[in-house]
Amino acid sequence: MTIKILTVITLFLQLTATAQAPASAANPFTSTTNTIADTAQPSFTELKAAVEKQRVLLNWTVADNQAINLFEIEKSTDGRHFTVAAVVFGTDKPAEDQYLFFEKSNGEKVTYRVRMISKSNKAIYSAPVTAG
């Protein structure tokens, strides 16, 4: 009986000591290192628009591609009020990558911009380009 009571008291003391341990104690289930996607700063390096064979082609290049979640292609006929025309998902390719979007051209002048959304939910807009 004495051994059981000592075992229970020892277990209680161990649990109490663990509960009172400082919050900075290492937790094996969390990581303190940052991933590349957390520290990378994605940016546009180029955006071009052209009309070929009755299609508007947008071609853009980005740096730190691995940190990008998706792109929203926005278009406007007045250059001020933009609407989302399409969504293009990013790849996990590291460093620089190139993307392409096309749609049928109706012959009128249209302004496009690309809204890049990073994996950390930060939005970055490209400079607007005009096609048509």
N, C-alpha and C positions, 0 to 999 in steps of 0.2 A: 504494500500500500504506500509506503514511504517513497519508493522509487517512482511510482506513478505521479504522486504529488510533486516531486522534484522535477519530473519531466514536464509537467504542465506549467510549473512556475518558470522553468527555463525557457520553454516555448513562448510564454507570455512576455518575458523580458526581452527575448529576441525580437518579437513583433513590435513591442513598444519602442525599442531602440531603432528599428527600421523606420517606423512611422515618424520618429523625431529627427531622422537624418536630414541634413540640409538639402534644399531644393536643387542645389548645384551638383548633387551626386549623379554620376553617369547612369544614363538609362540605355540599356542595350537595344531598345526598340526605336530610338530616335537617332538621327544623324545630325552632326554639327557641321558637316561639310556642305558647301554650296555646289550645286550642279552647274554645268556650263550654261544651261537655259536660265538659271537664276541670275547669273552675273553678266551674261551677254547683253549687248545693247544693239538690237537689230536696227538697220537703217536701209533706206533706198540708195542704191548707187546709180540707178538709171531707170528711166521710164520713157518709152517711145510709143507714139500712136501713128498708125498709117492705115490707108484704105487700099485694099488689094482685092480684085475680083469681087466687088460689091460686098466686101466684108471689112469691118473695122477690126484691126489687130492691135492689141495692147501687148507690149513686151516689156517686162521689168526685171531688174536684177537687185538682189538684196544681199547685205552683209549680215553675218551672224544668223544665218538661216535657221539653225537648230533651235533658236529661241522664239520662233514665230509659230503661232497657232493657225491663223487664217488671214485671208485678205477679203475685203469687201470692195467690189468694183462699183463705183458710183458714177452716174452720168447726169448731165444737165444740158438743157437746150439754151438756157440763158446765162450759164456760167456762175450762177449764184445759188440756185436751189437744186440740190442733188438728191437723187433717189438711188437705192441699191439696185444694180442691174444683175449682179451675180455674186457668188461666194466661191473662192478658190482656197482649198485647204493647203497648208504648208507641208513640206516634207521634213524629215529629220536629218537631211543631209547637212553635215557640219560646214561651217564657213559660208561661202558664197553659193547662191543658187539663182536660177533664172526661171521665170514664169511667163505664161502666155494665156491670153484670153481673146476670144473673137466673138463677134456677133454680126448679124446681117446689117448692112448699111442701107438706110433709106434715102441717102443722098443729101441730107441736111447736115449742117455743122453741129457737132456735139462735143461738149467738153467732158473729159473723164478725169477722175482722180482715184487713187487706190488708198483704202484705209487698212493699214496693217495692224493686226491685233496680236500682241505677243502672248507667250504662255503665262506671263505674269499679269495679263489683262490690261496692258498699257496700249493705247491706240496712238498710231503715228500716221499722219497723212502725207501722201506724196504731193508734189507740185502738180497743178492741173495741166493737162495736155489737150489739145483740140485736134479732132479728125473730121474730115468731110469737106 
